[in-house]
Amino acid sequence: VSFDRARDDRPGVEAVAPVVEGTVIALDLDRQPLRLLGLDPLSEGPFRTHLGGGLRTHPGLARFLADERAVLLGAGLARRYRLGIGSPLRLQVQDRIETLEVMGLVHPGGEAAGAALDGLVLMDVGAAQRLLGMSGRLARLDLIASASRAAGLERLLPEGASLTRTEKRSDAIRQLTAAFSLNLRALRLLALVVGMFL
């Protein structure tokens, strides 16, 4: 379903936000995987309250929209790796290396919000589409809608698309995070055994 079609003025849909999503490798940040989120700053406010008031109020909003190399990082991640405004960020995106620039830091409102931001790179949705090779496509549309309106929208979805409640997505993300943590613990144990052997 198109962004414009879901965002119409018919009652029952309170807010719609397009999202592009992918995984990239931060080459200079211990080669850790980061979740790249492409967002529309003008429509995402109701969905991601952990962004410290939303991107709409960020002082670098104009550049965030205009510069396809500009990214935002969580303040905790930037502090840990001594990154600041203007720092380059080298990312492995699929089979190529792209150098982006940190144009701003997001200061979350609490500890839980800081943890949510820790593994994120934020970009404008159009720039993220180009970076991830998803021109003209979205990973998903986030909706705040009444139950009756959601049922009506579900009938408009193309084959292969589905409408999912936030709680189900959150459970899936928690399971993936737990599996990733288990893999990291196993790798640390393996490194310890190899180190002891050497």
MOURBEL-V485011 format. One record per residue. N is the residue number from 0. RES is the residue in one small letter. SS is DSSP state (a for helix, b for strand, c for the rest). PSI is psi as a letter, one per 40 degrees, with the letter a starting at -180 (* if undefined). Layout:
BEGIN
{{N | RES | SS | PSI} {N | RES | SS | PSI}}
END
This chain:
BEGIN
{{0 | v | c | i} {1 | s | c | i} {2 | f | a | d} {3 | d | a | d} {4 | r | a | d} {5 | a | a | d} {6 | r | c | e} {7 | d | c | i} {8 | d | c | e} {9 | r | c | i} {10 | p | c | i} {11 | g | c | d} {12 | v | b | h} {13 | e | b | d} {14 | a | b | i} {15 | v | b | h} {16 | a | b | h} {17 | p | b | i} {18 | v | b | h} {19 | v | b | h} {20 | e | b | i} {21 | g | b | i} {22 | t | b | h} {23 | v | b | i} {24 | i | b | h} {25 | a | b | h} {26 | l | c | d} {27 | d | c | e} {28 | l | c | f} {29 | d | c | f} {30 | r | c | f} {31 | q | b | i} {32 | p | b | h} {33 | l | b | i} {34 | r | b | h} {35 | l | b | h} {36 | l | b | h} {37 | g | b | h} {38 | l | b | i} {39 | d | c | h} {40 | p | c | d} {41 | l | c | e} {42 | s | c | e} {43 | e | c | e} {44 | g | c | d} {45 | p | c | e} {46 | f | c | d} {47 | r | c | g} {48 | t | a | e} {49 | h | a | e} {50 | l | a | f} {51 | g | c | f} {52 | g | c | e} {53 | g | c | i} {54 | l | a | d} {55 | r | a | d} {56 | t | a | e} {57 | h | c | h} {58 | p | c | d} {59 | g | c | f} {60 | l | a | d} {61 | a | a | d} {62 | r | a | d} {63 | f | a | d} {64 | l | a | d} {65 | a | a | d} {66 | d | c | h} {67 | e | c | e} {68 | r | c | e} {69 | a | b | h} {70 | v | b | i} {71 | l | b | i} {72 | l | b | i} {73 | g | b | i} {74 | a | a | d} {75 | g | a | d} {76 | l | a | d} {77 | a | a | d} {78 | r | a | d} {79 | r | a | d} {80 | y | c | e} {81 | r | c | f} {82 | l | c | i} {83 | g | c | a} {84 | i | c | h} {85 | g | c | e} {86 | s | c | h} {87 | p | b | i} {88 | l | b | h} {89 | r | b | h} {90 | l | b | h} {91 | q | b | h} {92 | v | b | h} {93 | q | c | b} {94 | d | c | e} {95 | r | b | i} {96 | i | b | h} {97 | e | b | h} {98 | t | b | h} {99 | l | b | i} {100 | e | b | h} {101 | v | b | h} {102 | m | b | e} {103 | g | b | i} {104 | l | b | i} {105 | v | b | h} {106 | h | c | h} {107 | p | c | i} {108 | g | c | e} {109 | g | c | i} {110 | e | a | d} {111 | a | a | d} {112 | a | a | d} {113 | g | a | d} {114 | a | a | d} {115 | a | a | d} {116 | l | a | e} {117 | d | c | d} {118 | g | c | f} {119 | l | b | i} {120 | v | b | h} {121 | l | b | h} {122 | m | b | i} {123 | d | b | i} {124 | v | a | d} {125 | g | a | d} {126 | a | a | d} {127 | a | a | d} {128 | q | a | d} {129 | r | a | d} {130 | l | a | d} {131 | l | a | e} {132 | g | c | f} {133 | m | c | f} {134 | s | c | h} {135 | g | c | e} {136 | r | c | i} {137 | l | c | i} {138 | a | c | d} {139 | r | b | i} {140 | l | b | h} {141 | d | b | h} {142 | l | b | i} {143 | i | b | h} {144 | a | b | i} {145 | s | c | i} {146 | a | a | d} {147 | s | a | d} {148 | r | a | d} {149 | a | a | d} {150 | a | a | d} {151 | g | a | d} {152 | l | a | d} {153 | e | a | d} {154 | r | c | e} {155 | l | c | e} {156 | l | c | i} {157 | p | c | i} {158 | e | c | h} {159 | g | c | e} {160 | a | c | i} {161 | s | c | i} {162 | l | c | h} {163 | t | c | h} {164 | r | c | i} {165 | t | a | d} {166 | e | a | d} {167 | k | a | d} {168 | r | a | d} {169 | s | a | d} {170 | d | a | d} {171 | a | a | d} {172 | i | a | d} {173 | r | a | d} {174 | q | a | d} {175 | l | a | d} {176 | t | a | d} {177 | a | a | d} {178 | a | a | d} {179 | f | a | d} {180 | s | a | d} {181 | l | a | d} {182 | n | a | d} {183 | l | a | d} {184 | r | a | d} {185 | a | a | d} {186 | l | a | d} {187 | r | a | d} {188 | l | a | d} {189 | l | a | d} {190 | a | a | d} {191 | l | a | d} {192 | v | a | d} {193 | v | a | d} {194 | g | a | d} {195 | m | a | d} {196 | f | a | d} {197 | l | c | *}}
END
